[in-house]
Amino acid sequence: MNRKRIALKVYYDGRYFDGFQRQPHSYTVEGKLLEVFQKLGIINGIKESRWQYASRTDKGVSALGQVIAFDIPNNIYSAIRKRGLMWINIRLLPRIALWAYSEVPKDFNPRRDALSREYIYIYPYQGEDLELIRSACNLLSGKHDYSFIAKAHGCSTVRDVLITVSKEGDYLIFKVKGHSFYRYLIRKILGAILCIGRGELNLEKLQYHMQTRKALDIKPVESKGLILWKVNYENVSFSTDLRCLRYLFKILQSELLSYAYAYGIKRAFLEYFSSLL
């Protein structure tokens, strides 16, 4: 049977899942996707479909632009092109939604082929010193060995990272961009930056630990404000499913928001989807 390889962009509200990657006895985004895809006959199994994803996000982390890729029969791809993605999304909404698709080369790997990944972190502003926060962002940006702030297991701790911050209404919006990240790195970097802004850590001490690589005890920020915003590729063009975006837009507008992080996350999603509609 002739097959095509397809990549999909995935939205999910991470506050309702035990992370992205499937785990025994846990409710995960990947687990739900695989369950639905197999029930609908889109794939028969992980190995057969060469199932892959761009980033493994932790419990509580949300995503606007997670990317998954797998092989499917030509007739399934034709159904997606003709019908869009809503026939799949009705099994996934409101916590997960597919919203764009692309045919990709047979050897496409969403993790390996990513040029960069972009995250945003939404934090309710509580009077922190913005100038100190910006200085800390500048200090921690660039190519560094981040072993002083977050240990890695089995991979290099050298990363090239760009960190910026803006204040929008009652929120600080941090943007973090890099080729790749290891577990807890982003959340610990942001934890250090916020400590600087609150006066709990000074820039000189941070610079000392960066230079000496002596461990700095930093608590990571909470995962629920972190969003995998975008994964960038070369020569991959996604087709946006406007019907899915409109439906998801209505869901996000109508949900009752119970706390500040939820409002900030949903506002960011709404603004982005609105720009595409």
N, C-alpha and C positions, 0 to 999 in steps of 0.2 A: 504493500500500500504506500502510495506517495505521501510524504509528510512534509510539513513546514515547521520552522522554528519560530516561535512567537514570543515577544516580550510584552508584559502588561505593567502599567503603573497602578499601584495599590495605595489607597487611603485606608487608615485604620485609627481608631481611638484607643490608644494603648492602655488607658486606665482600666479597661475591662478585660485585659488579657495578661497571661503570665509570660509575656515576651513574644517575640516573633517565632523563634525556632521551635519546632515540635519537640515535645517532651512527654514521656510516659505519665499518665494520670494528671496532666495539666491542660488547661484551656489556652491554647496559643493561636496566633494568627495563622501560622503555617498549617497547623493541624486542621483548622477550620477550612482553609482553602483546599487542602488535599481531600478532605471529606466531601466537599461540595463538587469538586472537579471529577472525582471518581464516581460519585452518584449520578452525575449528569453524563458520564461517558466521555468526558473531554480527555482524560488520561486514564491509563490502566494501572499505572504504578510509577513510583519515583525513578527507578532505574530505566524502565522502558521509555519514559518521557524525557529523560535527562534533565530532571527538575533542578533548578538552581535559583538563587536569590542574591540580591546585591549586598544587603547588610543584615546582620543579626542584631536586632534591637532588644534591649532589656525589658523586663517587666515594667509597665507604666509608660514606656516611651511610645509616642504616637508617630504616625508617618503620613505625609502627603504624597511623597514620591518614591516609596519603596518600589523596586523593580524585581519581577520574577520572570523566568524564562523556561520554556519547555517545548517539546516537540508534540505536534498534534496532526491528525489526518487532515488532508486537504479539505474534506467536506466540513469539518468542524471550523476550520479557518474561514471557509466561505460563509458559514452561518454567522460567524462573528462580524465579518465585513458587511453582510446583508442586514442582520438583525441588531447589530451593536452588542453591547455587553449587559443590557438590562435582564435578559433571560437567565444570566448567571447571578447578577446582583440581587435578584429577588430572594435568593437563598443566603445572601451574605449581609444585606443591610439590616439595621442602620450602623453597625459598628465597623463594618468592612465594606469597601466599595472598589471595584475596578473602574477606571475612568479613562484610560487611553491604551492603545495597542500599537504594535509595530511588528512587521515581519523582519526577522534578523537573520544574519548568516548562520549556517549550520554549526559553526564553531563558536558562536557567541556565548560568552560567559558573563553574566551581569555583575559578578564580583570582580573578576580578573580584568575585564575590559573597561571598567569605570575609570574615567579621567580624574574625577573628583567627586566628593560627597559634600553636601551642604546641610547643616543642621541649624535650627533656630531654637533658642531657649527663651521662654516667656516667664518673666519674674515680676511679681507685684512690687512696684517701687515703694520703698519704706524709708526714704530720706537718705539713702547712701550717697556718698560723695562722688558725683559723676566724673569730675576731673581725675580723681584717683583711679576710678574704674577704667577710664579711657587709657590712662597711663599703664595700668596693669595689662590691659588688652594689647597695647603696643609692645610691652616688654615680653609677653608670652607668645606673641606672634613670631613667625619665622621658622627656620629649621633648627630644631633643638633636640637634645636627648632629654625626654620627659620622664626618665626613670626616677628622678627626684620626687615626682609628684604622684606617679602611678606605675606600678610594676606590671610587667607583661610576662606571659608564660609562653615561651617558644617562639617569640617574634621580636624583631628589633623595636626599641623604644625611641628611635629617632623618627621624627615626623616633621613635615613642613606644614604649618597651620596658620591660617589667617583668622583673626578674631576681631569683630567690630561690635559696637553697641550703640543703640539709639534709645531715646525715651519717647514713647508714644502714649500719651494720656497717662494712665496710672500704671503703666508697665515699662520695664526695661526689656528691650528686644535684643538679645545677643545673636550674632550670626557667626558660625564657625565653619570654615571651609578647609578641606584638606583631601589628599588622595585617599587616605585610609586612616582609621582610628582603631585602637584596641580597647578592650573593655575598661570602663570607668574613666578613660582618659578625658573625654570632653567634660563629664560631670565634675571631675576633680579640678580641671583647669578653671571651670566656672566657679567652683567652690572657693578657690584661691582668690579669684578676681573679686568676688563678693566680700570675702574677708578683708581685702584691701579697702573696699568701699565703706565697710562698717568700722574701719579703724582697728580691726582685730589682728591685722598683719600689716607690716610696712613694706614699701617697695625695696628698701635696702636688704631686708632679710630675704625677700623673695629672690632678688638677684643673687644673693650669696648662695642660696640653695641651688639655683640654676647653674652657677659656675662650678660649685664643688660637687654637685650631684648628691649631696647628703639628703637623706629622706626628709621630706616636709610632711608633717602630719596634717592632712587636710580632709575634711569630711566632704564627700561628693554632694552636689545639689540633688534635690529630689528628682526622680525620673519623670514625674508626671508633667513637668513643664517643657520637656525636651521633645523636639519633633525632627524626624528625618525628612528634610524639606525637598531635597532634589539630589538625584544621581546623574552626573553628566557623562555623556558618551560622544564619541566621534562618529559621524555618519549614521546615526540612528534617529529616524524621524517618526515621532508618535502621532497617531491620529486620535484626536480627542472625541469622546462620546458625549456630545452636548446633552442628550436626553438624560444620561446618568448624572451629569453634573447638576442639571436643573432639579432632579429628584433629590439628590443629596443636599443641595442648597436648601431646599424646603425643610428637610429633616433637621438640618443644623439650625435653621431659624426657629423652628417650633419647639425644640427641646428645652426643657426647664433647666436652667444652669444653676448649680447649687453652690459653687465656690469660685474664687477668683481665677484660679488656674484654668478651670473649665471655660470661663468666659474668654480669657485671653487666647486659649487654643482655638476655640470655635470661631472667634472673631478673625483670627489669622486665616483659617481655612475659608471662611465666608468671603473675605476680601480677595483671596487668590482666585477662588472659583468664580467670583463675580467678574473678575478681569478677563476670564475666558468665555463667559456667556455672551 
